[in-house]
């Protein structure tokens, strides 16, 4: 999202009442920015391979039906990891052949549905593969593969490192006898035609991501050689391109990553293998913004504190792990114009009833006052769509926006959650259930 587009959108959001009355927090999505990211992803891989590539958006990053529908029009499919995510994708009109099911805990019912629909499935472990053996015997159009863990090590954020020695994901490749077992597993099942890995995520450097892809490519070559034919037709390289949360710059880029793969794993991109990617955060993060009114401005221990309605419910990772997930904050005045004035060290607090509910601590910004607006930037993925219901705080409204000259048009993507909906989710129609 460009600064100019964001500033126009913030001012228009204030002027058009998106932060008025009982809506002190709202989220914005830049439609043009999302389209630009999708185009950049397609172009990056088209430049390095002539083989077919399915770019499957990781639904968990931004599970909103209108977002999935928008990406679908841009030629981006979906990667789903639960029945709920699959339902969202189907509601968005994504075709089965553009859908990939990944999950470490698929039930028989999930597998049965996916195989009936013709959705690609990546098996996570031997027990799941045994279930697929039984279900696939009746016939299926689904491409079926296996997820492997190249065990290349962790990145800067341990909780997001999926290729460690003891990761819960996939078939471990470096355990004793594991590689031979995986090769034999494929030779015994000629209908297994895919390999999948996901070695990247926030905090993983590009070189390590490429190392994981290279390990899976080498395994594909080994399986094909052992089979005496090209049994592995498609390699799913996952996603995990990290996002720069420190500035406006988009770095690393899809182009940089694709070029690195071309240099480090040229055989994967020589046209013999189809590809699947599963990017999420890198497609959406830069195009989302959370806006919140400053309800109160106070001072404690000589530290100014702006108390807002955006906190742990929309920025859970930042509140609980601010070192790994720092957010940039932009300050606007009560009319939605960029705030000016001497920078002052201050805290930006959320509404939840615990002391650590802070969007930012000790941040230098123009001094915020009651009625001003704060913007939490780069929040288009894993933030306002990954709602945390602490204090029964409602999910905020989400609006897409498009800028044309001096006009900003908003479209409601998701309505704000009402108090009635919160009560209903909390068993409001069963008030007497425990009264005996």
C-alpha positions in Angstrom: 0.0 0.0 0.0 1.5 3.3 -1.0 1.6 6.0 1.6 -0.4 8.3 -0.6 -3.2 5.8 -1.1 -3.2 5.0 2.6 -3.4 8.6 3.6 -6.3 9.2 1.2 -8.1 6.1 2.5 -7.7 7.1 6.2 -9.1 10.6 5.6 -12.0 9.2 3.6 -12.7 6.5 6.2 -13.0 9.3 8.8 -15.1 11.6 6.6 -17.4 8.7 5.5 -18.0 7.6 9.1 -16.2 4.3 9.1 -14.9 5.2 12.6 -18.0 7.0 13.9 -20.2 6.2 16.9 -20.0 2.6 18.0 -17.3 1.7 15.5 -14.1 3.0 17.1 -11.9 0.4 15.2 -12.1 -0.7 11.6 -9.8 -2.4 9.1 -9.0 -1.5 5.5 -7.8 -3.5 2.6 -6.2 -1.9 -0.5 -7.7 -3.7 -3.5 -5.2 -2.2 -6.0 -2.3 -3.4 -3.8 -3.6 -6.9 -3.6 -3.9 -7.0 -7.4 -0.4 -5.7 -7.7 1.0 -8.4 -5.4 -0.8 -11.2 -7.3 0.5 -9.9 -10.6 4.1 -9.7 -9.2 3.9 -13.3 -8.0 2.7 -14.6 -11.3 5.3 -12.6 -13.3 8.1 -13.7 -11.0 7.6 -17.4 -11.6 6.6 -17.0 -15.3 10.1 -15.5 -15.8 11.9 -18.6 -14.5 9.9 -21.6 -15.8 7.6 -22.5 -18.7 6.0 -25.3 -16.7 2.5 -24.9 -15.2 2.4 -23.2 -11.8 -0.5 -23.1 -9.4 -0.2 -20.2 -7.0 -2.4 -21.2 -4.0 -3.0 -18.5 -1.4 -2.7 -19.8 2.2 -6.3 -19.1 3.4 -5.2 -18.9 7.0 -3.4 -15.7 6.3 -6.6 -13.8 5.5 -9.7 -16.0 5.7 -12.2 -13.7 4.1 -14.4 -14.9 1.2 -14.2 -11.6 -0.8 -10.4 -11.7 -0.6 -10.3 -15.2 -1.9 -12.8 -14.3 -4.7 -10.6 -11.3 -5.6 -7.4 -13.4 -5.7 -9.3 -16.0 -7.7 -10.0 -13.4 -10.4 -6.2 -12.7 -10.4 -5.4 -16.4 -11.2 -4.6 -17.3 -7.6 -6.0 -20.5 -6.1 -6.1 -21.6 -2.4 -4.3 -23.7 0.1 -6.6 -24.9 2.8 -5.9 -26.6 6.1 -9.3 -27.2 7.7 -13.0 -27.9 6.7 -13.7 -24.2 7.5 -11.1 -22.9 5.1 -12.3 -25.3 2.4 -15.8 -24.0 2.9 -14.6 -20.4 2.5 -12.8 -21.3 -0.7 -15.8 -22.9 -2.1 -18.0 -20.0 -1.2 -15.5 -17.8 -3.0 -16.0 -19.8 -6.2 -12.5 -21.4 -6.3 -12.5 -24.5 -8.4 -11.3 -27.8 -6.9 -8.4 -28.1 -9.4 -7.1 -24.8 -8.0 -7.3 -26.0 -4.4 -4.7 -27.8 -2.2 -5.5 -29.4 1.1 -2.7 -29.4 3.7 -3.2 -30.2 7.4 -1.4 -32.4 9.9 -4.7 -33.7 11.3 -7.1 -34.5 8.5 -10.1 -36.6 9.5 -11.5 -39.4 7.3 -14.4 -37.1 6.5 -12.1 -34.3 5.3 -10.1 -36.7 3.2 -13.3 -38.3 1.7 -14.7 -34.9 0.8 -11.4 -33.7 -0.8 -11.0 -36.9 -2.9 -14.6 -36.8 -4.0 -14.2 -33.2 -5.2 -10.8 -33.8 -6.9 -8.9 -31.5 -4.6 -5.1 -32.0 -4.4 -4.1 -33.6 -1.1 -0.7 -33.7 0.5 -0.4 -36.6 3.1 1.4 -35.6 6.3 2.3 -39.0 7.8 2.1 -42.8 7.3 -1.2 -43.2 9.1 -2.9 -40.6 6.9 -1.4 -42.2 3.8 -3.0 -45.5 5.0 -6.3 -43.8 5.1 -5.8 -42.4 1.6 -4.9 -45.9 0.4 -8.3 -47.1 1.4 -10.3 -44.1 0.2 -8.4 -43.8 -3.1 -9.1 -47.4 -4.0 -12.6 -46.4 -5.1 -11.0 -43.9 -7.6 -10.4 -40.2 -7.4 -9.3 -37.4 -9.7 -7.3 -35.8 -6.9 -3.6 -35.3 -7.4 -2.0 -36.9 -4.3 1.3 -36.1 -2.8 3.4 -36.4 0.4 4.7 -33.6 2.6 8.3 -34.1 3.6 10.4 -32.2 6.2 13.9 -31.5 5.0 15.0 -30.8 8.6 17.1 -27.9 7.6 16.8 -26.0 10.9 15.0 -23.1 12.5 14.7 -19.4 11.7 14.4 -16.4 14.0 10.9 -17.3 15.2 10.9 -20.8 16.6 7.1 -21.2 16.6 7.0 -20.6 12.9 9.9 -22.8 11.9 8.4 -25.8 10.2 11.6 -27.6 9.0 13.3 -28.3 12.3 14.6 -31.8 13.3 11.4 -32.3 15.5 8.8 -30.4 13.5 5.3 -31.8 13.7 4.9 -31.5 9.9 5.5 -34.1 7.3 7.8 -37.1 6.8 11.2 -36.4 8.3 13.9 -37.0 5.7 17.1 -37.1 7.8 15.9 -39.6 10.4 17.6 -43.0 10.2 16.2 -45.0 7.4 13.5 -42.4 6.6 14.6 -41.4 3.1 14.7 -45.0 1.9 11.3 -45.5 3.4 9.8 -42.5 1.6 11.3 -43.7 -1.7 9.8 -47.2 -1.2 6.5 -45.7 -0.3 6.3 -44.0 -3.6 7.4 -47.0 -5.6 4.6 -49.0 -4.0 2.0 -46.4 -4.9 2.4 -45.3 -8.6 -0.5 -42.9 -8.1 1.5 -40.7 -5.7 2.7 -38.0 -8.1 3.6 -35.0 -5.9 6.1 -33.9 -3.2 5.4 -31.0 -0.9 7.6 -29.0 1.5 7.2 -25.8 3.4 10.5 -24.6 4.8 9.9 -20.9 4.9 8.0 -18.4 7.1 8.5 -15.2 8.9 12.1 -15.2 10.2 13.4 -17.7 7.7 16.1 -16.3 5.3 15.7 -16.9 1.6 18.8 -19.0 1.4 17.4 -21.5 3.9 14.1 -21.6 2.1 15.9 -22.5 -1.1 17.9 -25.1 0.7 14.6 -26.8 1.7 13.3 -26.7 -1.9 16.6 -28.1 -3.2 16.3 -31.0 -0.8 12.8 -31.9 -2.0 13.9 -31.6 -5.6 16.8 -34.0 -5.0 14.3 -36.4 -3.5 12.0 -36.1 -6.5 14.9 -36.9 -8.8 15.8 -39.9 -6.7 12.2 -41.3 -6.8 11.9 -40.8 -10.5 15.2 -42.5 -11.1 14.2 -45.5 -8.9 10.8 -45.7 -10.7 12.4 -45.5 -14.1 9.9 -42.9 -15.1 8.7 -39.4 -14.0 6.4 -40.5 -11.2 6.8 -37.1 -9.4 5.2 -34.7 -11.8 4.6 -31.7 -9.4 6.6 -30.2 -6.6 4.8 -28.0 -4.1 7.3 -25.6 -2.6 5.0 -24.1 0.0 5.2 -20.4 0.8 6.7 -18.5 3.7 8.3 -15.5 2.0 9.0 -13.2 4.9 7.6 -9.7 5.1 9.5 -6.5 5.9 7.6 -4.9 8.9 10.2 -2.2 9.4 9.5 0.1 6.5 7.3 0.8 3.5 9.7 -1.2 1.3 8.5 -4.6 0.0 11.5 -6.9 0.5 12.3 -9.6 -0.2 10.3 -9.8 -3.4 8.8 -12.7 -5.3 11.2 -11.9 -8.1 14.2 -12.2 -5.8 13.0 -15.6 -4.5 12.2 -17.0 -7.9 15.6 -15.9 -9.3 17.3 -17.5 -6.3 15.5 -20.8 -7.0 16.5 -20.6 -10.6 20.1 -20.2 -9.6 20.2 -22.8 -6.7 17.7 -25.4 -8.1 17.8 -25.0 -11.9 16.5 -28.6 -12.5 13.3 -27.8 -10.7 12.5 -25.0 -13.1 13.6 -26.5 -16.4 10.1 -27.4 -17.4 9.9 -31.0 -16.3 8.0 -30.3 -13.1 4.8 -28.5 -12.4 4.9 -26.2 -9.4 2.6 -25.2 -6.6 3.3 -22.2 -4.3 1.4 -21.4 -1.1 2.2 -17.8 -0.2 0.0 -16.0 2.3 1.5 -13.2 4.4 3.6 -11.9 1.5 0.6 -11.4 -0.7 -1.6 -9.5 1.8 0.3 -8.1 4.7 1.4 -4.8 3.1 -2.2 -4.1 1.9 -4.0 -4.0 5.3 -4.4 -1.3 7.9 -6.2 -1.3 11.3 -7.6 2.1 12.2 -8.6 3.0 15.8 -9.8 6.1 17.5 -7.9 7.4 20.6 -10.5 7.1 23.3 -8.4 8.6 26.0 -4.9 10.2 26.2 -3.3 10.0 29.6 0.0 10.0 31.4 1.5 7.4 33.8 4.9 7.6 35.2 5.6 10.6 33.0 4.8 8.3 29.9 2.0 9.5 27.6 -0.4 6.7 26.8 -2.9 6.7 24.0 -5.7 4.3 24.9 -7.4 2.9 21.7 -9.8 0.2 20.7 -7.2 -1.8 18.7 -5.2 -4.3 20.8 -4.9 -8.0 21.4 -8.1 -8.9 19.6 -6.7 -7.7 16.3 -3.0 -7.9 16.8 -2.6 -11.0 19.0 0.9 -11.9 17.9 2.3 -8.4 18.4 0.8 -8.0 21.9 2.1 -11.4 23.1 5.4 -11.4 21.3 6.3 -7.7 20.4 10.0 -8.5 19.7 9.1 -11.0 16.9 6.1 -9.1 15.6 6.7 -5.3 15.9 4.2 -3.1 14.1 4.7 0.3 12.5 2.2 2.8 13.8 1.1 5.9 11.9 -0.6 8.9 13.6 -3.5 10.9 12.2 -5.5 13.8 13.6 -9.2 13.7 14.3 -10.0 14.5 10.7 -7.9 11.7 9.4 -4.9 13.9 8.3 -1.3 12.8 9.0 -0.5 14.1 12.5 2.3 16.7 12.7 4.3 18.1 15.6 7.2 17.2 17.8 7.8 13.5 18.2 7.1 12.2 21.7 7.9 8.8 23.2 4.5 7.3 24.1 2.7 4.0 24.4 -0.2 2.9 22.1 -2.5 0.8 24.3 -5.4 -1.5 23.4 -8.8 -1.9 25.2 -8.2 -5.3 26.9 -8.1 -5.6 30.6 -4.4 -6.7 31.0 -1.4 -4.5 31.3 0.4 -6.0 28.3 -2.2 -5.0 25.8 0.0 -2.6 23.9 0.2 -2.2 20.1 3.5 -0.3 20.6 5.6 0.6 23.6 7.9 3.6 23.9 7.2 4.7 20.3 8.2 8.2 19.0 5.2 9.8 17.3 3.6 13.2 17.3 1.8 13.4 20.6 -1.6 11.7 20.3 -4.7 13.3 21.7 -8.2 12.2 22.4 -10.1 11.8 19.2 -7.0 11.2 17.0 -6.6 8.1 14.9 -3.9 5.5 15.0 -3.1 3.2 12.1 -1.5 -0.2 12.6 0.3 -0.8 9.3 1.1 -4.0 7.4 -1.7 -5.9 9.1 -3.4 -7.4 6.0 -2.4 -11.0 7.0 -2.7 -12.8 10.4 -4.1 -9.7 12.2 -7.7 -8.5 12.1 -8.8 -11.7 10.4 -7.2 -13.9 13.1 -9.5 -12.6 15.8 -8.9 -13.2 19.5 -12.0 -12.9 21.6 -10.4 -11.7 24.8 -12.9 -9.7 27.0 -15.5 -10.6 24.4 -14.3 -7.8 22.2 -16.0 -7.8 18.8 -14.5 -8.5 15.4 -14.1 -5.2 13.6 -15.6 -4.4 10.3 -13.3 -4.8 7.2 -13.6 -2.5 4.2 -11.9 -2.8 0.9 -11.0 0.4 -0.8 -10.2 1.7 -4.2 -8.7 5.1 -5.0 -9.5 7.0 -8.2 -8.1 10.5 -8.5 -9.4 12.2 -5.3 -12.2 9.7 -4.7 -12.0 6.7 -2.4 -14.7 4.1 -2.7 -15.2 1.6 0.1 -16.9 -1.8 0.0 -17.9 -3.7 3.1 -15.9 -7.0 3.2 -17.1 -8.1 6.6 -19.5 -6.4 9.0 -18.5 -5.6 12.5 -19.6 -8.2 15.0 -22.6 -7.2 17.0 -23.2 -7.7 20.7 -26.1 -10.1 19.8 -23.7 -12.2 17.8 -21.2 -12.4 20.7 -24.0 -13.5 23.0 -25.2 -16.1 20.5 -21.7 -17.5 20.2 -21.4 -17.7 24.0 -24.5 -19.9 24.3 -27.0 -17.1 24.8 -29.9 -19.4 23.8 -28.9 -21.9 26.5 -28.8 -19.8 29.6 -30.3 -22.5 31.7 -28.2 -25.3 30.4 -26.2 -25.7 33.7 -29.0 -25.0 36.1 -30.1 -28.7 36.4 
